[in-house]
């Protein structure tokens, strides 16, 4: 089976963002414009809206309008938007608007203000409704309707996309539609990354639900503007310090007109804007600017080898020899759970090593016996595998003196007589001298100690072989 989730990402070595001006951090603000696009029977929906409003425990009312919830959304359009518009235009900072297409069609004055300010208007879908149970064909059609209506409202096709209340299919469907500089329906990283679907790379710019004002109306969220400011400040300080140390990241801040647009909350946002203004090397872009920067600095590069994408025959062909003459280990690994996390040397080694460790004692013994003697008869007859030949040569075991060869021969003979398998050591970690020292010491082990020591060395050899193939 194949496990589709990528739990590895960039790992311990994320790429250098190379933000413009050598910025230590990119701080990106998103204003979600949803007012007028939410669930409402006036919009043809079956029930009223109940999500992200100041009514604790709200539930949809089937077939009825919810006057209180409606008026809270209306506050966002009538008052909250203009408060946030003033805050950002006074600070001369750009915004990315996640605009629900049907909401934009009901907001002519707000849309004109967005465009006059030079803000990016990305698509937030056709309607601000739940998509999790939406059939793919229905969702695909709504994506197309969103693009069409967005283009009519703004005069331009959207280049960014975020559904928000998405389905398992959303990112794939938007990728298939194409034409987007980025998609943001993920929350899985502090940097953009490329995601491939049907052999087509799509840039993903992850979004946030942690540094998001939605937590004003969720459990364990922000009680007031000061708590909100403190969380944003702490997030910024962490990422700024990482960037200053050489690993710049991106900080997303998610806003809503009806939430942080409330006066007591807006002051927390204002304090954060004032705070980041006191720091040098802070880049505040739109998400489209980030997308264009990333595509320029880190264009998609097709990986040479992705083990989890190989068919069985190809996988065994590539990795069947990692454990000496034991392709069954690779076969079992392929039949197990392979995922993107197994596409690196450390990840694939883990998958192969797991099968080796799960093997019976006799199967492990077979792997040990498959290894050649060090500087033995097979080496002299040039009958080693290429990997073993290269490994033994790396420690100079192909250029022994007559005295050294006699010593190795005597030790090999004594070792095999005692343990029943050849002496195994990761020669690339050693020199001739340290190999001989280990040989002389380990021959004094008891059977269980040496079996375990040999198995550990087999695993180490496998890792070194994978390091030479994969990053």
VMD Tcl script that draws the C-alpha trace (Angstrom):
set ca {
  {0.00 0.00 0.00}
  {1.04 3.62 -0.42}
  {0.56 6.15 2.36}
  {-0.13 9.49 0.65}
  {0.56 11.93 3.50}
  {3.95 13.66 3.46}
  {5.21 13.72 7.04}
  {8.77 14.59 6.03}
  {8.63 17.82 4.06}
  {11.92 19.70 3.98}
  {13.22 17.85 7.03}
  {16.16 19.31 8.94}
  {17.49 21.26 5.95}
  {14.84 23.59 4.53}
  {15.86 25.62 1.48}
  {17.13 29.16 1.87}
  {14.15 31.36 1.14}
  {16.33 34.21 -0.17}
  {13.63 36.74 0.62}
  {14.17 40.10 -1.11}
  {16.65 42.39 0.59}
  {17.97 39.51 2.67}
  {14.86 39.68 4.87}
  {14.87 37.46 7.95}
  {11.13 36.83 7.64}
  {8.23 37.27 5.25}
  {5.08 38.38 7.10}
  {1.98 37.91 5.00}
  {-1.48 39.20 5.91}
  {-4.67 37.68 4.51}
  {-8.10 39.27 4.86}
  {-10.87 36.76 4.25}
  {-13.85 38.46 2.62}
  {-16.81 36.12 3.15}
  {-19.66 38.43 4.08}
  {-22.53 37.85 1.67}
  {-21.20 34.49 0.53}
  {-22.00 32.51 3.69}
  {-24.79 29.94 4.15}
  {-28.17 31.63 3.90}
  {-31.48 30.47 2.50}
  {-31.50 33.76 0.57}
  {-28.48 32.33 -1.28}
  {-30.21 29.06 -2.07}
  {-28.72 27.18 0.87}
  {-30.68 24.78 3.06}
  {-29.84 26.39 6.39}
  {-28.44 29.46 8.09}
  {-24.73 30.04 8.79}
  {-23.27 29.06 12.16}
  {-19.50 29.20 11.59}
  {-17.05 31.84 12.82}
  {-19.40 34.28 14.50}
  {-19.80 35.61 18.03}
  {-22.57 33.20 19.05}
  {-21.26 30.44 21.30}
  {-22.62 27.03 20.32}
  {-24.43 28.28 17.22}
  {-25.94 25.63 14.96}
  {-27.40 25.88 11.48}
  {-31.13 26.51 11.35}
  {-32.60 24.43 8.51}
  {-34.96 26.44 6.35}
  {-34.63 29.58 8.48}
  {-32.59 32.75 8.47}
  {-30.56 33.47 11.61}
  {-30.95 37.20 12.13}
  {-28.20 37.52 14.74}
  {-25.58 35.61 12.72}
  {-26.53 37.50 9.58}
  {-26.06 40.84 11.32}
  {-22.65 39.79 12.63}
  {-21.53 39.00 9.08}
  {-23.02 42.31 8.00}
  {-20.93 44.09 10.62}
  {-17.86 42.74 8.86}
  {-18.93 44.25 5.55}
  {-20.36 47.51 6.91}
  {-17.80 48.40 9.61}
  {-15.06 45.84 10.14}
  {-13.76 45.95 6.58}
  {-13.37 49.71 6.62}
  {-11.57 49.68 9.96}
  {-9.05 47.15 8.61}
  {-8.82 49.04 5.33}
  {-7.79 52.16 7.26}
  {-5.27 50.27 9.40}
  {-3.46 48.74 6.43}
  {-3.59 51.70 4.08}
  {-2.34 54.02 6.84}
  {0.55 51.61 7.43}
  {1.09 51.33 3.66}
  {1.10 47.53 3.96}
  {-0.28 45.16 1.31}
  {-2.98 42.59 1.87}
  {-4.05 39.46 0.10}
  {-7.82 39.21 -0.03}
  {-9.33 35.74 0.01}
  {-12.52 36.77 -1.76}
  {-15.54 34.49 -1.94}
  {-16.87 35.10 -5.44}
  {-20.51 35.54 -4.45}
  {-19.47 37.83 -1.58}
  {-17.41 40.04 -3.91}
  {-20.44 40.36 -6.18}
  {-22.34 41.85 -3.22}
  {-19.53 44.23 -2.19}
  {-18.95 46.81 -4.95}
  {-17.59 49.54 -2.67}
  {-15.33 47.21 -0.72}
  {-14.00 45.62 -3.91}
  {-13.23 49.00 -5.41}
  {-11.34 49.92 -2.22}
  {-9.35 46.67 -2.34}
  {-8.29 47.27 -5.90}
  {-7.56 50.96 -5.38}
  {-5.21 49.97 -2.55}
  {-3.38 47.61 -4.90}
  {-4.23 44.53 -2.87}
  {-4.14 41.05 -4.36}
  {-7.60 39.54 -4.66}
  {-7.31 35.74 -4.61}
  {-10.20 33.31 -4.86}
  {-11.86 31.97 -1.73}
  {-14.20 29.75 -3.68}
  {-17.67 30.24 -5.11}
  {-19.54 30.27 -1.79}
  {-18.43 30.23 1.85}
  {-19.90 26.79 2.55}
  {-18.69 23.37 3.66}
  {-17.17 21.20 0.93}
  {-16.29 17.99 2.80}
  {-19.33 16.05 1.53}
  {-19.50 17.73 -1.87}
  {-19.18 15.27 -4.80}
  {-16.03 15.93 -6.87}
  {-18.02 16.85 -9.96}
  {-20.03 19.40 -8.00}
  {-16.92 20.88 -6.44}
  {-15.15 20.96 -9.81}
  {-18.05 22.93 -11.28}
  {-18.05 25.34 -8.33}
  {-14.34 25.97 -8.83}
  {-15.07 26.94 -12.41}
  {-18.00 29.12 -11.37}
  {-15.79 30.83 -8.79}
  {-13.16 31.64 -11.40}
  {-15.81 32.93 -13.82}
  {-17.59 35.10 -11.27}
  {-14.33 36.36 -9.77}
  {-13.20 37.46 -13.21}
  {-16.45 39.31 -13.81}
  {-16.24 41.05 -10.41}
  {-12.56 42.02 -10.48}
  {-11.78 42.12 -14.19}
  {-9.01 39.58 -13.72}
  {-8.76 35.83 -13.31}
  {-7.62 34.86 -9.78}
  {-4.05 33.58 -9.52}
  {-4.31 32.39 -5.90}
  {-6.76 29.94 -4.38}
  {-7.97 29.06 -0.88}
  {-11.25 27.24 -0.27}
  {-10.91 27.01 3.50}
  {-13.86 24.73 4.25}
  {-12.35 22.28 1.79}
  {-12.77 18.62 0.95}
  {-10.18 15.89 0.60}
  {-10.35 16.53 -3.16}
  {-9.98 20.31 -3.20}
  {-6.25 20.70 -3.78}
  {-6.25 18.04 -6.49}
  {-9.26 19.57 -8.24}
  {-7.80 23.10 -8.17}
  {-4.48 21.73 -9.41}
  {-6.28 19.99 -12.26}
  {-8.10 23.20 -13.16}
  {-4.70 24.87 -13.46}
  {-3.76 28.47 -13.98}
  {-2.99 29.19 -10.32}
  {0.32 30.59 -9.12}
  {-0.40 29.03 -5.75}
  {-2.93 27.09 -3.68}
  {-3.17 27.63 0.09}
  {-5.46 24.86 1.37}
  {-2.77 23.40 3.62}
  {-1.38 24.28 7.03}
  {1.71 22.06 6.98}
  {4.81 24.25 6.69}
  {6.46 27.61 7.25}
  {7.66 27.73 3.63}
  {6.10 27.22 0.20}
  {6.69 23.91 -1.55}
  {5.89 22.15 -4.80}
  {3.25 19.42 -4.87}
  {2.85 17.13 -7.85}
  {-0.56 15.87 -8.94}
  {-0.99 13.86 -12.14}
  {2.62 14.72 -13.05}
  {1.90 18.46 -12.83}
  {3.73 20.53 -10.21}
  {1.68 23.05 -8.27}
  {3.11 25.58 -5.83}
  {1.58 25.38 -2.36}
  {1.79 28.34 0.03}
  {0.60 27.03 3.39}
  {-1.87 29.10 5.37}
  {-2.54 29.33 9.13}
  {-5.26 28.59 11.65}
  {-3.03 29.32 14.64}
  {-2.10 32.96 13.91}
  {-5.66 33.46 12.78}
  {-8.28 35.75 14.29}
  {-10.83 32.91 14.04}
  {-9.50 31.90 17.45}
  {-11.44 34.82 18.94}
  {-14.56 32.68 18.47}
  {-13.19 29.17 19.11}
  {-12.43 27.33 22.36}
  {-8.93 27.95 23.80}
  {-8.61 30.99 21.60}
  {-7.94 34.68 22.19}
  {-9.94 36.43 24.90}
  {-8.89 39.92 23.89}
  {-6.70 41.98 21.61}
  {-3.72 41.84 23.96}
  {-3.67 38.02 23.98}
  {-3.88 38.11 20.19}
  {-1.00 40.57 19.96}
  {1.13 38.47 22.30}
  {0.61 35.34 20.23}
  {1.46 37.15 17.00}
  {4.51 38.74 18.64}
  {5.78 35.39 19.95}
  {5.28 33.77 16.55}
  {7.12 36.61 14.85}
  {9.98 36.56 17.39}
  {10.52 32.83 16.91}
  {10.56 32.99 13.13}
  {12.58 36.21 13.04}
  {15.28 34.62 15.21}
  {15.38 31.56 12.95}
  {15.71 33.80 9.92}
  {18.46 35.83 11.54}
  {20.30 32.55 12.19}
  {20.19 31.70 8.49}
  {16.86 29.91 8.01}
  {14.25 32.51 6.93}
  {10.62 31.46 7.08}
  {7.17 32.81 6.29}
  {4.56 33.94 8.82}
  {0.93 34.00 7.73}
  {-1.66 36.07 9.61}
  {-5.31 35.29 8.85}
  {-7.94 38.01 9.36}
  {-11.71 38.34 9.05}
  {-13.67 41.58 8.76}
  {-16.32 40.56 11.30}
  {-13.77 39.25 13.85}
  {-10.59 41.30 14.15}
  {-12.54 44.17 12.59}
  {-14.19 44.64 15.99}
  {-12.57 47.63 17.76}
  {-11.30 45.83 20.87}
  {-9.62 43.20 18.71}
  {-8.35 45.56 16.03}
  {-6.08 47.27 18.55}
  {-4.20 44.00 19.07}
  {-3.57 43.82 15.34}
  {-2.48 47.46 15.28}
  {0.04 46.81 18.07}
  {1.47 43.93 16.05}
  {1.89 46.10 12.95}
  {3.62 48.73 15.08}
  {5.86 46.04 16.58}
  {7.12 44.56 13.32}
  {7.78 48.09 12.04}
  {10.53 48.38 14.67}
  {12.49 45.51 13.08}
  {14.77 45.63 10.08}
  {14.79 43.09 7.27}
  {11.09 42.28 7.41}
  {9.40 41.67 4.07}
  {5.60 42.18 3.98}
  {4.39 40.87 0.60}
  {1.16 39.58 -0.89}
  {0.89 35.84 -1.35}
  {1.20 36.30 -5.08}
  {4.52 38.08 -4.54}
  {5.68 35.13 -2.44}
  {4.58 32.73 -5.18}
  {6.48 34.61 -7.87}
  {9.55 34.91 -5.68}
  {9.53 31.19 -4.87}
  {9.00 30.15 -8.47}
  {11.98 32.32 -9.42}
  {14.30 31.29 -6.59}
  {13.17 27.67 -6.21}
  {11.65 26.49 -9.50}
  {10.25 22.99 -9.53}
  {12.87 20.32 -10.10}
  {11.77 16.78 -10.76}
  {13.50 14.43 -8.30}
  {15.76 11.85 -9.89}
  {14.42 8.97 -7.81}
  {11.36 8.63 -5.59}
  {11.28 5.14 -4.08}
  {7.63 5.32 -3.00}
  {6.60 5.93 -6.63}
  {8.36 2.88 -8.09}
  {6.55 -0.27 -9.08}
  {7.60 -3.50 -7.42}
  {10.05 -4.60 -10.09}
  {11.67 -1.17 -10.27}
  {11.92 -0.90 -6.50}
  {13.62 -4.28 -6.17}
  {15.90 -3.49 -9.08}
  {17.07 -0.29 -7.39}
  {17.21 -1.46 -3.79}
  {17.29 -5.25 -3.77}
  {21.06 -5.26 -3.23}
  {21.13 -2.76 -0.36}
  {21.12 -5.74 2.00}
  {23.73 -8.09 0.53}
  {22.17 -10.71 -1.77}
  {18.84 -10.35 0.07}
  {16.25 -8.82 -2.32}
  {13.44 -10.23 -0.18}
  {13.98 -7.33 2.23}
  {13.25 -4.80 -0.52}
  {10.28 -6.87 -1.66}
  {8.75 -6.84 1.81}
  {9.41 -3.11 2.19}
  {7.60 -2.41 -1.09}
  {4.67 -4.54 0.05}
  {4.56 -2.62 3.32}
  {3.65 1.04 3.84}
  {5.79 3.32 1.69}
  {5.22 7.06 1.81}
  {6.93 10.32 0.79}
  {8.84 10.09 4.07}
  {10.60 7.03 2.63}
  {11.99 8.90 -0.39}
  {15.14 9.97 1.44}
  {18.10 7.88 2.53}
  {17.03 7.99 6.17}
  {13.41 7.23 5.29}
  {14.09 4.32 2.95}
  {16.70 2.90 5.31}
  {14.05 2.90 8.01}
  {11.65 0.95 5.78}
  {14.26 -1.63 4.76}
  {15.76 -1.87 8.24}
  {12.30 -2.47 9.68}
  {11.85 -5.54 7.47}
  {15.29 -6.80 8.45}
  {14.44 -6.39 12.13}
  {11.09 -8.11 11.68}
  {12.76 -11.11 10.03}
  {13.27 -14.40 11.83}
  {16.61 -15.33 13.35}
  {17.30 -17.73 10.50}
  {16.48 -15.10 7.89}
  {18.85 -12.63 9.53}
  {21.49 -15.33 9.70}
  {21.05 -15.82 5.97}
  {21.74 -12.12 5.41}
  {24.88 -12.31 7.54}
  {26.11 -15.37 5.64}
  {25.47 -13.58 2.33}
  {28.27 -11.11 3.16}
  {31.76 -11.94 1.89}
  {34.86 -12.33 4.02}
  {36.94 -9.18 4.30}
  {39.86 -9.42 1.89}
  {38.94 -13.07 1.34}
  {38.95 -15.46 -1.58}
  {35.99 -13.84 -3.35}
  {37.75 -10.49 -3.29}
  {40.93 -12.02 -4.63}
  {38.94 -13.66 -7.41}
  {37.09 -10.39 -8.13}
  {33.74 -12.05 -7.47}
  {32.34 -9.53 -5.02}
  {29.31 -7.38 -5.78}
  {30.18 -3.92 -7.03}
  {29.06 -2.41 -3.72}
  {31.26 -4.77 -1.69}
  {34.18 -4.23 -4.05}
  {33.94 -0.45 -3.72}
  {33.50 -0.65 0.04}
  {36.50 -2.90 0.63}
  {38.60 -0.77 -1.69}
  {37.63 2.38 0.25}
  {39.49 1.01 3.28}
  {42.42 -0.25 1.23}
  {41.52 -3.91 1.68}
  {42.33 -4.51 -1.99}
  {45.93 -3.47 -1.41}
  {47.06 -5.46 1.63}
  {50.60 -6.52 2.28}
  {51.30 -10.25 2.39}
  {51.49 -10.05 6.18}
  {48.16 -8.21 6.45}
  {46.51 -10.69 4.11}
  {47.71 -13.60 6.23}
  {46.34 -11.91 9.34}
  {42.95 -11.34 7.74}
  {42.83 -14.92 6.47}
  {43.58 -16.34 9.91}
  {40.99 -14.09 11.58}
  {38.35 -14.85 8.95}
  {38.85 -18.58 9.46}
  {38.71 -18.39 13.24}
  {35.71 -16.06 13.21}
  {33.60 -18.20 10.86}
  {34.45 -21.35 12.82}
  {33.24 -19.68 16.02}
  {30.14 -17.81 14.82}
  {29.07 -19.46 11.58}
  {29.04 -16.28 9.49}
  {31.69 -13.86 8.15}
  {33.01 -10.90 10.10}
  {30.95 -7.86 9.04}
  {31.87 -4.23 9.55}
  {31.01 -1.00 7.75}
  {34.40 -0.51 6.19}
  {33.58 3.00 4.98}
  {33.51 4.07 8.63}
  {36.96 2.58 9.20}
  {40.57 2.17 8.15}
  {42.58 -1.05 7.84}
  {43.93 -0.45 11.34}
  {40.54 0.11 13.01}
  {39.05 -2.84 11.13}
  {41.76 -5.12 12.44}
  {41.30 -3.78 15.97}
  {37.53 -4.41 15.78}
  {38.14 -7.87 14.34}
  {40.46 -8.83 17.20}
  {38.06 -7.44 19.83}
  {34.79 -8.81 18.50}
  {36.08 -12.33 18.01}
  {36.04 -12.55 21.80}
  {32.26 -11.85 21.99}
  {29.79 -14.57 22.81}
  {27.41 -15.78 20.10}
  {24.48 -13.50 20.99}
  {26.67 -10.42 21.37}
  {28.33 -10.96 18.03}
  {25.10 -11.78 16.22}
  {23.66 -8.48 17.39}
  {26.87 -6.61 16.55}
  {26.92 -8.10 13.05}
  {23.25 -7.20 12.46}
  {23.96 -3.62 13.53}
  {26.82 -3.45 11.05}
  {24.61 -4.85 8.28}
  {22.16 -2.02 8.96}
  {24.97 0.53 8.93}
  {26.28 -0.77 5.60}
  {22.76 -0.49 4.15}
  {22.54 3.13 5.29}
  {25.88 4.01 3.72}
  {24.80 2.42 0.45}
  {21.57 4.42 0.45}
  {23.44 7.63 1.29}
  {25.32 7.15 -1.98}
  {22.05 6.91 -3.91}
  {19.58 9.22 -2.16}
  {19.84 12.49 -0.28}
}
mol new
graphics top color blue
foreach p $ca { graphics top sphere $p radius 0.5 }
foreach p [lrange $ca 0 end-1] q [lrange $ca 1 end] { graphics top cylinder $p $q radius 0.2 }
display resetview
